[in-house]
Amino acid sequence: MGDSMGYALLACRFLIGGVFVVSAVSKLRGRAAFREFETAAQEMGAPVRFRRPVALAVVAAEGLIPLLLVVPPGGLAGLALGGAMLIVFTVAMANALRRKKTTSCACFGSSTAPIGRQHVVRNVALLAVAGTGVAAVLGGAPEFPSHAGGIAVAAFAALVGVLLVIATDELAAVFAAHVPHQEN
């Protein structure tokens, strides 16, 4: 059981790390992308005068998370910080939805899709991944499993997860297009 938990922990670390790397890089790829994220941060509750410091702090934390995921024991600090960030993002999105804000999340770069329930669900799923990783570390899972095949499977599963997370808006649009409309 120890090795299987080690591979699960590794997959959690790869997935959380990959998501936060893509998120940080997408916000830093140009001035327009960062300004769009600043606007989204303001729309989700950051005061106007603090929107730039908030945006900078978010990007700095997103960049720090993958680095912390390689720090023993088992990347616990990275998983915990990732989980904390996901809680903050989820609450901000839920509040924006409650206030009927129509901003995009700008989570992974430019997006015209407004924040929706799919973003909250995505973040809750990622929070579950981070929580699973924390539980695995606290449960004594091995940090670095030894079988190359298991490591490859964990990495592939995490890659698929990262791609699904990044494609949240597109997947939501596809599924929404196939939901039958009920007539009144």
C-alpha positions in Angstrom: 0.0 0.0 0.0 2.9 2.4 0.7 4.1 2.4 -2.9 0.6 3.0 -4.3 0.2 6.0 -1.9 3.6 7.2 -3.0 2.5 7.2 -6.6 -0.8 8.9 -5.7 1.2 11.6 -3.8 3.5 12.0 -6.8 0.5 12.4 -9.1 -1.0 15.0 -6.8 2.3 17.0 -6.7 2.6 16.8 -10.5 -1.0 17.9 -11.0 -1.0 20.8 -8.6 2.5 21.9 -9.7 1.5 21.8 -13.4 -1.7 23.7 -12.9 0.1 26.5 -10.9 3.0 26.7 -13.4 0.6 27.1 -16.3 -1.5 29.6 -14.3 1.5 31.8 -13.4 3.1 31.7 -16.8 -0.1 32.6 -18.5 -0.4 35.7 -16.4 3.2 36.7 -17.0 3.3 36.1 -20.8 2.7 39.8 -21.5 1.5 43.1 -20.2 -2.0 42.7 -21.6 -2.4 39.3 -19.9 -1.3 40.6 -16.6 -3.6 43.7 -16.9 -6.5 41.3 -17.7 -5.7 39.3 -14.6 -5.5 42.6 -12.5 -9.0 43.5 -13.8 -10.3 40.0 -13.0 -8.8 40.2 -9.5 -10.6 43.6 -9.0 -13.9 42.2 -10.3 -13.6 39.3 -7.9 -13.2 41.5 -4.9 -9.7 43.1 -4.7 -10.0 46.8 -4.0 -9.0 49.0 -6.9 -6.0 50.5 -5.2 -4.8 47.0 -4.2 -5.5 45.1 -7.5 -1.9 45.3 -8.7 -0.3 44.1 -5.3 -3.0 41.4 -5.1 -2.3 40.3 -8.6 1.5 40.3 -8.0 1.1 38.3 -4.8 -1.1 35.7 -6.5 1.4 35.2 -9.3 4.3 35.0 -6.8 2.4 32.4 -4.8 1.6 30.5 -8.0 5.2 30.5 -8.9 6.3 29.4 -5.4 3.9 26.4 -5.2 5.8 24.2 -7.7 9.1 25.0 -6.0 7.7 24.0 -2.6 6.3 20.8 -4.1 9.8 19.4 -4.3 10.7 20.3 -0.7 10.6 17.4 1.8 8.5 16.0 3.3 6.6 15.2 0.2 6.0 18.7 -0.9 3.7 19.3 2.0 4.2 23.1 2.0 3.4 23.3 -1.7 0.3 21.2 -1.3 -0.8 23.3 1.7 -0.2 26.6 -0.1 -1.9 25.3 -3.2 -4.9 24.2 -1.2 -5.0 27.6 0.6 -4.8 29.5 -2.7 -7.6 27.3 -4.2 -9.8 28.1 -1.2 -9.2 31.8 -1.7 -9.9 31.5 -5.5 -13.0 29.4 -4.9 -14.5 31.9 -2.4 -13.7 34.8 -4.6 -15.4 33.1 -7.6 -18.4 32.1 -5.6 -18.7 35.7 -4.3 -18.4 37.0 -7.9 -21.1 34.6 -9.0 -23.4 35.6 -6.1 -22.9 39.3 -7.1 -23.6 38.3 -10.7 -20.3 39.6 -12.0 -19.6 38.7 -15.6 -15.8 38.9 -15.5 -13.6 36.1 -16.9 -11.4 34.4 -14.4 -8.2 34.9 -16.5 -6.9 31.8 -14.6 -5.0 30.4 -17.6 -4.6 33.5 -19.8 -7.1 35.4 -21.8 -10.6 34.2 -21.7 -14.0 35.5 -22.8 -15.9 33.0 -20.8 -17.4 34.5 -17.7 -16.8 32.9 -14.3 -19.3 30.1 -13.9 -20.1 27.2 -11.7 -17.7 25.1 -13.7 -14.8 27.2 -12.3 -15.9 26.6 -8.8 -16.3 22.9 -9.4 -12.8 22.8 -11.0 -11.3 24.5 -8.0 -13.1 22.2 -5.6 -11.7 19.2 -7.5 -8.2 20.6 -7.4 -8.7 21.3 -3.7 -9.5 17.6 -3.3 -6.3 16.7 -5.1 -4.3 19.0 -2.9 -6.0 17.5 0.2 -5.4 14.0 -1.0 -1.7 14.9 -1.3 -1.6 16.4 2.2 -3.3 13.3 3.6 -0.8 11.0 1.8 2.2 13.0 3.2 0.7 12.9 6.7 -0.1 9.2 6.3 3.6 8.4 5.6 3.5 7.9 1.8 6.9 7.5 0.3 8.0 10.8 -1.3 9.9 9.3 -4.2 8.5 5.9 -5.3 11.1 3.7 -6.9 9.5 2.1 -10.0 9.9 4.0 -13.3 6.6 2.6 -14.7 4.6 3.9 -11.7 6.2 7.3 -11.9 5.4 7.5 -15.6 1.8 6.6 -14.9 1.6 9.2 -12.2 3.1 11.8 -14.5 0.8 10.9 -17.4 -2.3 11.0 -15.1 -1.3 14.4 -13.8 -0.7 15.7 -17.4 -4.2 14.6 -18.4 -5.5 16.3 -15.3 -3.7 19.5 -16.0 -5.0 19.6 -19.6 -8.5 19.0 -18.4 -8.2 21.8 -15.9 -6.8 24.2 -18.5 -9.7 23.3 -20.9 -12.4 23.9 -18.3 -14.1 26.7 -20.4 -14.0 24.7 -23.6 -15.3 21.5 -21.9 -18.1 23.4 -20.3 -19.1 24.9 -23.6 -19.1 21.5 -25.3 -21.2 19.9 -22.6 -23.6 22.9 -22.5 -24.1 22.6 -26.2 -25.2 19.0 -25.8 -27.6 19.5 -22.9 -31.2 19.1 -24.3 -33.3 22.2 -23.7 -36.6 21.7 -22.0 -39.6 23.4 -23.4 -42.1 25.0 -21.0 
